[in-house]
Amino acid sequence: MPAAHGGNDVGHRGLHRSSGGVRDPSESEAEKLAAETAERFCWDHEAMTGDEDYWARMKEHFTDRQILELLTLVGYCVAMGRTMAILDIANDCPVNQTPDPSEDPSHYIHS
């Protein structure tokens, strides 16, 4: 996602830190908001529609195009996760819990 509104750029480095509700103090407000968006999309998407404070914060940090891209990406990821769960292939490739595979006990490489 390109940088917008003051140079905020939500990059790959934040993806590994967004699980489990643990937040890194070095995350930008845009990164925190992107993680919040993903969590709300997954667990309480209907409440997002009427949340004026949430949308004001989104508009403060993202352009309309970036909001569309973020929600589309989150929707794609949710759909793919559910598809893999339905087909019982969801555990073939575990998600790393850290960006460094050597620090992640769940990481393995297919031979």
C-alpha positions, 0 to 999 in steps of 0.5 A: 500500500503506498504511503499517504497522509504524512508518509504512513506506510503499512508494510510487511513488518507489521503482519507478524506482530498483529496476531494475538492482540500484542502490539509493538510500540514502534507501530505507526498509527496507520499500522495499528489501524490496519490491524484493527481493521483486519480484526474487526473485519474478521470478527465484527464487520457489521459494526464497522458500518456505523462507527463514525469514529473509526471511519474518521480515523481511517480517513485521517490515515488512508486515502479512499483507494487505500481503504478499498485496497486494505478491505479487499485484501483482508476480505481475500485473506478471510475467504482463502482461510475459510476455503482452506479450512473447508477443504481441510488444508488449512494446516499444511502451511502454518503461519509463522509467529515471528518474522525470523523462522529460526525463532518460530517453533511452528516453522517447518519446511516441506521436503 
